[in-house]
Amino acid sequence: MEYELTELGRTLLTPIDAFGAWAFEHGDEVMEAQERYTRER
């Protein structure tokens, strides 16, 4: 079986790519914030 995105689904590719780039760029900061939150609870 072969799957493909619909036209509507393809409209999500740009925002998903942008989110992925943001996560890659800020991943260390997010992890540090999570660790700090866990320590301070």
Buried (B, 14 or more C-beta within 10 A) or exposed (E): EEEEEEEEEEEEEEEEEEEEEEEEEEEEEEEEEEEEEEEEE
